[in-house]
Amino acid sequence: MRPLILFYILVLYVLIQFSWWSYLLVDLNIEIYQQKIDVLKSLSPQTELYLQQEALLENEMHKRWMMVVGEGFVFLLLLIAGLVFIRQSFTKELQLSRQQKNFMMSITHEFKSPLAAIKLSLQTLHRRKVDEQTQQQIIKRAVFETDRINALVENILMAARIESINLEFNMSEFNLSDALNSLTQSGEFSLANGKKLETHIEDNIYLTGDALAISSLFMNLLENADKYSPENSMITVRLSQTEKEIFLAVEDQGIGIPLNERRKIFEKFYRIGAEETRKTKGTGLGLYIARFIALKHKAILSVTDNQPKGSIFKVAFPRTA
């Protein structure tokens, strides 16, 4: 905030100096005008020539007043415009700095937790003799945590490629219904804390797009619903189509999203609340990536309220002929 305070002090100084010099300029013009009137009176007092010269002087004085007021008004407009622009730029930079700080804190936590779990699993296998069933459970847990790290790295790399405009999509027609059924039934994604997944997926819905990218979009939406949903709640996936559009929706019964946050949640690194007080995991990249993938497929990603509580993330894909 210190640079902004210094900037405001400078602006205040400029305004004071501008007011002072305007006063001096006006006072000087009045003084010159009065001197010219005095000279005119001494040369030809109360004659026709005097009246004509006095009118000319008054007209000239009026023009100078208009010039001072006009230039002062333009100066103030430019100063206000500059102030607003610098303020917005500073606020944006400050917000980005905070988001990057939050990202570094969250990414550290996101890496630390699965790495600690993997280390504990390996230490258990190394130091203790466990039965085969327990051993398989430990190995499964380690693989799950490794997949978490891999998914996190993939999201970071994709976000970097988005920023560098180095992300290409391989567009082709594929069966979106089969792809979503495979993702929800393969067991690669497991909901935490007793949450259940309900699917309403119409058969044989085909979409022209990048199958891997669409899978990433869907998994990011599903993971987001999992993070912000309470224990033992229901998450619902819907896939349907009309003559013109294909609709993919992920519904949760979570905390919901305030109206003033709904545009911000799709920004890079943005997460609701402060990182120090936030309990849910995440890096603020999932919805950013999902929105980018949707835009590249000429789709619209939106969020609305679920009833009685929670959120609905819906993607509307245009159907190709």
C-alpha positions in Angstrom: 0.0 0.0 0.0 3.0 2.3 0.5 3.4 3.1 -3.3 -0.3 3.9 -3.5 -0.1 6.3 -0.5 2.9 8.1 -2.1 1.0 8.3 -5.3 -2.0 10.0 -3.6 0.4 12.4 -1.8 1.9 13.3 -5.2 -1.6 13.8 -6.7 -2.6 16.0 -3.8 0.6 18.1 -4.3 -0.1 18.5 -8.0 -3.7 19.6 -7.2 -2.5 22.1 -4.7 0.1 23.5 -7.1 -2.4 23.6 -9.9 -4.9 25.6 -7.8 -2.1 27.9 -6.6 -0.8 28.7 -10.1 -4.4 29.0 -11.4 -5.0 31.6 -8.7 -1.8 33.5 -9.6 -2.6 33.4 -13.3 -6.2 34.7 -12.7 -4.9 37.4 -10.3 -2.2 38.4 -12.8 -4.8 38.8 -15.6 -7.0 40.9 -13.4 -4.0 43.1 -12.5 -3.0 43.5 -16.2 -6.6 44.3 -17.1 -6.9 46.9 -14.4 -3.6 48.5 -15.5 -4.7 48.7 -19.1 -8.0 50.3 -18.0 -6.1 52.9 -15.9 -3.9 53.7 -18.9 -6.9 54.0 -21.1 -8.7 56.3 -18.7 -5.6 58.6 -18.6 -5.4 58.9 -22.3 -9.0 59.3 -23.4 -11.4 59.2 -20.5 -15.1 58.7 -21.2 -14.8 59.1 -25.0 -16.2 56.8 -27.7 -12.7 55.5 -28.3 -12.4 54.7 -24.6 -15.7 52.8 -24.6 -14.6 50.8 -27.7 -11.2 50.0 -26.1 -12.8 49.0 -22.8 -15.1 46.6 -24.6 -12.2 45.1 -26.4 -10.3 44.7 -23.2 -13.3 43.0 -21.5 -13.7 40.7 -24.5 -10.0 39.8 -24.3 -10.3 39.2 -20.5 -13.3 36.9 -21.1 -11.4 34.9 -23.6 -8.5 34.5 -21.2 -10.9 33.4 -18.5 -12.4 30.8 -20.8 -8.9 29.6 -21.8 -7.9 29.2 -18.1 -11.2 27.3 -17.2 -11.0 25.1 -20.4 -7.3 24.1 -19.9 -7.9 23.6 -16.2 -10.9 21.3 -16.9 -8.9 19.3 -19.4 -6.1 19.0 -17.0 -8.4 17.8 -14.2 -10.0 15.2 -16.6 -6.6 13.8 -17.6 -5.5 13.7 -14.0 -8.6 11.9 -12.9 -8.4 9.5 -15.8 -4.7 8.8 -14.9 -5.6 8.3 -11.3 -8.4 5.8 -12.1 -6.1 3.9 -14.5 -3.2 3.7 -12.1 -5.6 2.7 -9.3 -7.0 -0.1 -11.4 -3.6 -1.3 -12.5 -2.3 -1.2 -8.9 -5.4 -3.1 -7.6 -5.0 -5.7 -10.4 -1.4 -6.2 -9.6 -2.1 -6.5 -5.9 -4.8 -9.0 -6.5 -2.5 -11.1 -8.8 0.2 -10.9 -6.2 -2.1 -12.2 -3.5 -3.4 -15.0 -5.8 0.1 -16.1 -6.7 0.9 -16.1 -2.9 -2.2 -18.2 -2.3 -1.2 -20.5 -5.2 2.3 -21.0 -3.8 0.8 -21.8 -0.3 -1.8 -24.2 -1.8 0.6 -25.9 -4.2 3.0 -26.5 -1.4 0.3 -28.2 0.7 -1.1 -30.1 -2.3 2.4 -31.6 -3.0 3.3 -32.1 0.6 0.3 -34.2 1.6 0.5 -36.9 -1.1 4.3 -37.1 -0.8 4.0 -37.6 2.9 1.4 -40.4 2.4 3.6 -42.1 -0.2 6.6 -41.9 2.0 4.6 -43.4 4.9 3.4 -46.2 2.7 6.9 -47.0 1.5 8.3 -46.9 5.1 5.5 -49.2 6.3 6.3 -51.7 3.5 10.1 -51.4 4.2 10.1 -51.7 8.0 7.2 -54.0 8.7 6.1 -57.4 7.6 2.5 -57.1 6.6 0.1 -59.6 5.1 -0.6 -59.6 1.4 -4.1 -58.0 1.7 -2.7 -55.1 3.8 0.2 -54.8 1.4 -2.1 -54.4 -1.6 -4.1 -51.8 0.3 -0.9 -49.8 1.1 0.2 -50.1 -2.5 -3.2 -49.0 -3.8 -3.1 -46.0 -1.5 0.4 -45.0 -2.7 -0.7 -45.3 -6.4 -3.8 -43.1 -5.6 -1.6 -40.4 -4.1 0.8 -40.7 -7.0 -2.1 -40.1 -9.4 -3.1 -37.0 -7.4 0.4 -35.6 -7.9 0.3 -36.5 -11.6 -3.1 -34.8 -12.0 -1.8 -31.7 -10.2 1.3 -31.5 -12.4 -0.8 -32.0 -15.5 -3.0 -29.0 -14.5 0.0 -26.8 -13.8 1.5 -27.8 -17.2 -1.8 -27.1 -19.0 -2.1 -23.7 -17.3 1.4 -22.9 -18.4 0.7 -23.9 -22.0 -2.5 -21.8 -21.9 -0.4 -18.8 -20.9 2.2 -19.4 -23.6 -0.5 -20.0 -26.2 1.1 -23.4 -26.9 -1.8 -25.7 -26.4 -3.3 -27.4 -29.4 -6.4 -29.5 -29.6 -6.9 -32.6 -31.7 -10.5 -32.2 -32.9 -12.4 -35.4 -33.9 -15.9 -36.8 -33.3 -16.2 -39.2 -30.3 -18.8 -40.7 -28.2 -19.1 -38.4 -25.2 -21.6 -40.7 -23.4 -19.1 -43.6 -23.4 -16.3 -41.3 -22.4 -18.2 -40.0 -19.3 -19.4 -43.5 -18.4 -15.9 -44.7 -18.5 -14.6 -41.9 -16.3 -17.3 -42.3 -13.7 -17.2 -46.1 -13.6 -13.5 -46.8 -14.0 -12.6 -46.1 -10.3 -9.9 -43.7 -11.2 -11.8 -41.0 -9.4 -13.1 -41.8 -5.9 -15.3 -39.4 -3.9 -14.2 -38.6 -0.4 -16.1 -38.7 2.9 -19.0 -41.0 1.9 -20.2 -38.9 -1.0 -22.1 -40.6 -3.7 -22.1 -40.1 -7.5 -25.4 -40.3 -9.5 -25.3 -40.2 -13.3 -28.0 -39.4 -15.8 -26.1 -39.8 -19.1 -28.1 -40.2 -22.3 -26.6 -42.9 -24.7 -24.8 -42.2 -27.9 -24.3 -38.5 -27.7 -21.4 -37.6 -30.1 -19.3 -34.5 -29.8 -16.7 -33.1 -32.1 -13.7 -32.0 -29.9 -10.6 -33.1 -28.2 -11.5 -36.2 -26.1 -8.6 -35.8 -23.6 -9.3 -32.1 -23.1 -13.1 -32.8 -22.6 -12.1 -35.5 -20.1 -9.9 -33.0 -18.2 -12.8 -30.4 -18.2 -15.2 -33.0 -16.8 -12.7 -34.3 -14.1 -12.0 -30.7 -13.0 -15.7 -30.0 -12.5 -16.2 -33.3 -10.7 -13.2 -32.7 -8.5 -14.4 -29.2 -7.7 -17.8 -30.6 -6.7 -16.1 -33.2 -4.5 -14.0 -30.5 -2.7 -16.9 -28.3 -1.8 -19.6 -30.9 -0.9 -20.4 -32.0 2.6 -20.0 -35.5 3.8 -22.5 -38.2 2.6 -24.0 -35.8 0.0 -24.9 -36.5 -3.6 -23.1 -35.3 -6.7 -25.1 -35.7 -9.9 -23.8 -35.8 -13.4 -26.1 -35.1 -16.3 -25.6 -35.4 -20.1 -28.4 -34.5 -22.5 -28.8 -33.0 -25.9 -31.3 -30.9 -28.0 -31.3 -30.3 -31.7 -28.8 -27.4 -31.3 -26.8 -28.1 -28.1 -25.2 -30.7 -25.9 -25.5 -30.1 -22.2 -23.1 -31.4 -19.5 -23.9 -30.6 -15.9 -22.3 -31.4 -12.6 -24.5 -30.7 -9.6 -23.4 -30.7 -6.0 -25.0 -30.0 -2.6 -22.1 -27.9 -1.3 -21.6 -24.4 0.1 -22.7 -22.6 -3.1 -21.1 -19.6 -4.7 -22.1 -16.0 -4.0 -23.2 -13.9 -7.0 -20.3 -11.5 -6.7 -17.8 -14.5 -6.9 -19.2 -16.3 -9.9 -17.1 -14.5 -12.5 -14.0 -14.5 -10.4 -13.9 -18.3 -9.8 -12.9 -18.9 -13.4 -9.8 -16.7 -13.1 -6.4 -18.2 -12.7 -5.3 -18.9 -9.1 -8.6 -17.5 -7.8 -10.2 -19.3 -4.8 -13.0 -18.2 -2.5 -11.7 -17.0 0.8 -8.1 -16.7 2.1 -5.6 -19.5 1.8 -4.8 -19.3 5.5 -8.4 -19.9 6.5 -9.5 -22.2 3.7 -9.9 -25.9 4.6 -10.5 -27.3 1.1 -7.7 -28.5 -1.1 -7.0 -27.0 -4.5 -4.8 -24.6 -6.5 -7.3 -22.4 -8.2 -6.5 -23.8 -11.6 -9.3 -26.4 -12.2 -12.1 -24.0 -13.2 -9.7 -21.8 -15.1 -8.6 -24.7 -17.2 -12.2 -26.0 -17.6 -13.4 -22.6 -18.8 -10.5 -22.4 -21.3 -11.3 -25.8 -22.7 -14.9 -24.9 -23.0 -14.1 -21.7 -24.9 -11.8 -23.5 -27.3 -14.8 -25.8 -28.1 -17.1 -22.8 -28.6 -19.0 -23.9 -25.5 -20.3 -21.8 -22.6 -19.4 -22.8 -19.0 -21.7 -21.3 -16.4 -22.7 -21.7 -12.8 -26.1 -21.5 -11.1 -27.6 -22.3 -7.8 -28.7 -25.8 -7.0 -31.9 -26.5 -5.0 -32.1 -26.6 -2.0 -28.4 -25.8 -1.8 -25.2 -26.1 -3.7 -24.1 -25.3 -7.3 -24.6 -26.5 -10.8 -21.8 -26.2 -13.3 -23.2 -26.5 -16.8 -21.4 -26.7 -20.1 -23.4 -26.0 -23.3 -21.6 -27.4 -26.4 -22.9 -26.4 -29.9 -23.9 -29.4 -32.0 -22.2 -29.7 -35.4 -24.1 -30.7 -38.4 
